Amino acid sequence: MLETIFPLVLFALVSTSTPGMATTLSTASGAQFGFRRSVPLMAGSAAGLATVAAAGAAGLAGLLAAAPSLQLAIKIAGSLYLIWLAWKIGRSGPPNLDVAMAKPNSFFGGAGLQWMNPKGWAMGLGAAASFAALANGPLQLAFLLGAVFGLAAALSLSAWCVAGTLLARLLRTEQQWRVLNAVLGLLLAASIIPMGQPV
């Protein structure tokens, strides 16, 4: 069984490790708050991606395709949420010195981010189409994809968060922190561009 799901595991690890909104937010949270305080955000994001992959496998994609207004509402809400997060990150200073970033994002913030993430939907739907033969029906496929993508996201987001934590040790001045946060905020805002694409 392991050799049959290895391509799926590899696909999930590679696709969750590439830069995007969740990885950028995990890096910023690691830099601002450290690994331990970023765990709720990463856990929520991993759980959110797991549910997106499971929902895609179970057939929610058909509903979104049939209801363009629902798809548009998700894109608008996702864009507004990401702009707000990018603004908060971009205006942050050194850790513990900025009231706007006084606490890390929550479990539900991380999960909601994935529900509005076109990259997450593309990964889940692509995996459902490519690896449907690994399961006997949509429910088994939903469970398989949810588990694999949830674990892969937890690993990759942890790595990005650790990178942010290590990067924070290199920054010594308030100006360096402001530059880092501005770059991370701009990267997060740029991740909105794919929201113009169909899910």
C-alpha positions in Angstrom: 0.0 0.0 0.0 2.9 2.4 0.8 4.3 2.2 -2.7 0.9 3.0 -4.2 0.3 6.1 -2.1 4.0 7.3 -2.3 3.3 9.5 -5.4 0.3 11.1 -3.6 2.5 11.8 -0.5 5.3 13.3 -2.6 2.8 15.4 -4.5 1.3 16.7 -1.2 4.7 17.4 0.3 6.0 19.3 -2.7 2.8 21.3 -3.3 2.4 22.3 0.4 6.0 23.4 0.6 5.9 25.9 -2.3 5.5 29.5 -1.3 2.0 30.8 -1.0 -0.3 32.6 1.5 -0.1 29.9 4.3 3.7 29.5 4.1 4.2 33.3 4.1 1.9 33.7 7.1 3.7 30.9 8.9 7.0 32.5 8.2 5.8 35.9 9.4 4.3 34.3 12.5 7.5 32.4 13.3 9.5 35.6 13.0 7.1 37.6 15.1 6.1 35.1 17.8 8.3 32.1 17.6 7.3 28.5 16.9 5.3 27.6 20.0 2.9 30.6 19.7 2.5 29.9 16.0 1.2 26.4 16.5 -2.5 27.3 16.5 -2.2 29.1 13.2 -0.3 26.2 11.6 -2.6 23.6 13.1 -5.6 25.5 11.8 -4.0 25.9 8.4 -3.2 22.2 8.1 -6.7 21.3 9.2 -8.2 23.7 6.8 -6.2 22.3 3.9 -7.2 18.8 5.0 -10.9 19.7 4.8 -10.4 21.5 1.5 -8.8 18.4 0.0 -11.4 16.1 1.5 -14.3 18.4 0.2 -12.8 18.5 -3.2 -12.5 14.7 -3.3 -16.1 14.4 -2.0 -17.5 16.6 -4.8 -17.8 20.1 -3.4 -16.0 21.3 -6.6 -19.2 20.5 -8.5 -21.2 22.8 -6.3 -18.8 25.7 -6.7 -18.8 25.2 -10.5 -22.6 25.2 -10.5 -22.9 28.3 -8.3 -20.7 31.1 -9.7 -22.1 33.6 -7.1 -20.9 31.4 -4.2 -17.4 31.1 -5.9 -17.3 34.9 -6.3 -18.3 35.5 -2.7 -15.5 33.1 -1.5 -13.0 34.9 -3.6 -14.0 38.4 -2.4 -14.0 37.4 1.2 -10.7 35.6 0.8 -9.1 38.7 -0.9 -10.4 41.1 1.8 -9.1 38.8 4.6 -5.7 38.5 3.0 -5.4 42.2 2.4 -6.2 42.8 6.1 -3.5 40.3 7.1 -1.0 41.7 4.7 -1.6 45.2 6.1 -1.1 44.0 9.7 2.1 42.1 8.8 3.5 44.9 6.6 3.0 47.6 9.3 4.6 45.5 12.1 7.8 46.3 13.8 10.0 44.2 16.0 8.2 41.5 18.1 6.4 42.7 21.2 6.8 46.3 20.2 3.8 46.6 17.9 0.2 46.7 19.2 -1.2 45.8 15.7 0.5 42.4 15.8 0.1 41.8 19.5 -0.9 38.2 19.1 -0.5 35.5 16.5 -3.3 34.4 14.3 -5.7 31.8 15.6 -6.6 28.2 14.7 -9.8 29.4 13.0 -7.9 32.1 11.1 -5.5 29.5 9.7 -8.4 27.2 8.7 -10.4 30.0 7.1 -7.3 31.1 5.1 -7.2 27.7 3.5 -10.9 27.7 2.7 -10.4 30.9 0.7 -7.1 29.7 -0.9 -7.2 29.0 -4.6 -3.9 27.2 -4.4 -5.4 24.8 -1.8 -8.4 24.1 -3.9 -6.2 23.6 -7.0 -4.1 21.1 -5.0 -7.1 19.2 -3.6 -9.0 19.0 -6.9 -5.8 18.1 -8.8 -5.1 15.3 -6.3 -8.7 14.1 -6.4 -8.5 13.8 -10.2 -5.0 12.3 -10.3 -5.3 9.8 -7.4 -8.9 8.7 -7.5 -7.9 5.2 -8.3 -6.3 4.8 -4.9 -9.7 4.7 -3.2 -13.0 2.9 -3.5 -15.3 5.8 -3.8 -15.5 9.5 -2.9 -15.7 9.1 0.9 -12.6 6.9 1.1 -10.8 9.3 -1.3 -11.9 12.2 0.9 -10.4 10.6 4.0 -7.2 9.6 2.2 -6.6 13.1 0.7 -7.6 14.9 3.9 -5.1 12.8 6.0 -2.2 13.1 3.5 -2.7 16.8 2.8 -3.2 17.7 6.5 0.0 15.9 7.6 2.0 17.3 4.6 0.8 20.9 5.4 1.7 20.4 9.1 5.3 19.4 8.1 5.8 22.1 5.5 4.3 25.0 7.6 6.4 23.9 10.5 9.5 24.2 8.4 8.5 27.7 7.1 7.8 28.8 10.7 11.2 27.5 11.9 12.7 29.5 9.0 10.9 32.6 10.2 12.1 32.0 13.8 15.7 31.6 12.6 15.4 34.7 10.4 14.2 36.6 13.4 17.6 35.9 15.2 19.4 37.6 12.4 17.5 40.8 12.6 18.9 43.3 15.1 17.3 46.7 14.3 13.8 48.0 14.1 14.5 49.0 10.5 15.5 45.4 9.5 12.2 44.2 11.1 10.2 46.7 9.2 11.8 45.7 5.9 11.2 42.0 6.6 7.6 42.6 7.6 7.0 44.8 4.6 8.4 42.1 2.2 6.2 39.4 3.9 3.2 41.7 3.7 3.7 42.3 0.0 4.2 38.6 -0.6 1.0 37.8 1.1 -0.8 40.5 -0.8 0.7 39.2 -4.1 -0.8 35.8 -3.2 -4.2 37.3 -3.9 -3.5 37.4 -7.7 -4.5 33.7 -8.2 -7.9 34.5 -6.7 -8.8 35.9 -10.1 -8.4 32.4 -11.6 -11.3 30.0 -11.6 -11.3 27.4 -8.8 
